[in-house]
Amino acid sequence: MNTCVFCGIASGKIPARIVYEDDCVVAIHDINPQAPVHILIIPRRHLVSVLETDDEVLLGRMVAAGARIARTLGVAERGFRLVLNTNRDAGQSVDHLHMHLLAGRVLGWPPG
């Protein structure tokens, strides 16, 4: 996908503040943070949304990366939220599957 910003970041063609990467995912600081800690966990493989995959290994790797990053950033003990937005009404603004890690403040419930 030549026009996908997240594919560009995952391939290293677009610079970003990377906090974690492995062979499946790249995690970066969100450029429009909604919490003091706001990280995007992006699969290297282009998938539009969670509706496009049943790859349980990939989804598990995204969640495991989120937990690892939360520990590394020192927010695991206080609490953090992992969010997958799917399609426009849910707030998905980039057509590449990604998960948000939000932390660093009390996160209200219900969201939205």
Secondary structure in CASP SS format (residue, H / E / C, confidence):
PFRMAT SS
TARGET T0000
AUTHOR 0000-0000-0000
METHOD secondary structure of the structure
MODEL  1
M C 1.00
N C 1.00
T C 1.00
C C 1.00
V H 1.00
F H 1.00
C H 1.00
G H 1.00
I H 1.00
A H 1.00
S H 1.00
G C 1.00
K C 1.00
I C 1.00
P C 1.00
A C 1.00
R C 1.00
I E 1.00
V E 1.00
Y E 1.00
E E 1.00
D C 1.00
D C 1.00
C C 1.00
V E 1.00
V E 1.00
A E 1.00
I E 1.00
H E 1.00
D C 1.00
I C 1.00
N C 1.00
P C 1.00
Q C 1.00
A C 1.00
P C 1.00
V E 1.00
H E 1.00
I E 1.00
L E 1.00
I E 1.00
I E 1.00
P E 1.00
R C 1.00
R C 1.00
H C 1.00
L C 1.00
V C 1.00
S C 1.00
V H 1.00
L H 1.00
E H 1.00
T C 1.00
D C 1.00
D C 1.00
E H 1.00
V H 1.00
L H 1.00
L H 1.00
G H 1.00
R H 1.00
M H 1.00
V H 1.00
A H 1.00
A H 1.00
G H 1.00
A H 1.00
R H 1.00
I H 1.00
A H 1.00
R H 1.00
T H 1.00
L C 1.00
G C 1.00
V C 1.00
A C 1.00
E C 1.00
R C 1.00
G C 1.00
F E 1.00
R E 1.00
L E 1.00
V E 1.00
L C 1.00
N C 1.00
T C 1.00
N C 1.00
R H 1.00
D H 1.00
A H 1.00
G C 1.00
Q C 1.00
S C 1.00
V C 1.00
D C 1.00
H C 1.00
L C 1.00
H C 1.00
M E 1.00
H E 1.00
L E 1.00
L E 1.00
A E 1.00
G C 1.00
R C 1.00
V C 1.00
L C 1.00
G C 1.00
W C 1.00
P C 1.00
P C 1.00
G C 1.00
END
